[in-house]
Amino acid sequence: MEILGLIAAILTTVSFLPQVIQVVKTKNTKSISLGMYLMFVLGVVLWAIYGFLVKDRPVFIANLITFCLSFIILMYKLKEVKDNGNGWKSVG
């Protein structure tokens, strides 16, 4: 069964690459909800911690990599919010 988790982890983690590439190329995060993305990144961090604590290597590694990828997008989003002067009004 661990192989099933490993395959799922690989697919969901790799699925972030096209979005990261697009955001880095275009620097456009306008259509990404800051509130949703903050919750998502926090959830990924919590899953990584959980995977570490229960010694579930696929859960830990996949979420650690997903965090790294999603953190790149989050940084671009926070820069866009700062540059546009929207502040926390754009969290929703």
C-alpha positions, 0 to 999 in steps of 0.5 A, a space after each residue: 500500500 505504501 507504493 500507492 501513497 508514493 504514486 499519489 504523493 509524486 503526482 500531487 507534488 509534480 502537479 505544482 510545477 506548471 503553476 510555479 513555472 507560469 508564475 515565475 515567468 509571468 509574475 502574475 498571481 492576480 487570479 490566485 486568492 491570497 486567503 486560500 493560498 495562505 490556508 493551503 500553505 499552512 495545511 501543507 506545512 501541517 501535513 509535512 509535520 504530521 508525516 514526520 511525526 508518524 514517520 510516513 516518508 511519502 507524506 513527509 517528503 511530498 508535502 515538504 516539496 509541495 511546500 517549497 513549490 507553493 512557497 514560491 507562488 506565495 512569495 510572488 502573491 505577497 509581492 503582488 499584494 504589496 505592490 498593488 497596495 491592497 494589503 489584507 483587503 485581498 485575502 478573500 
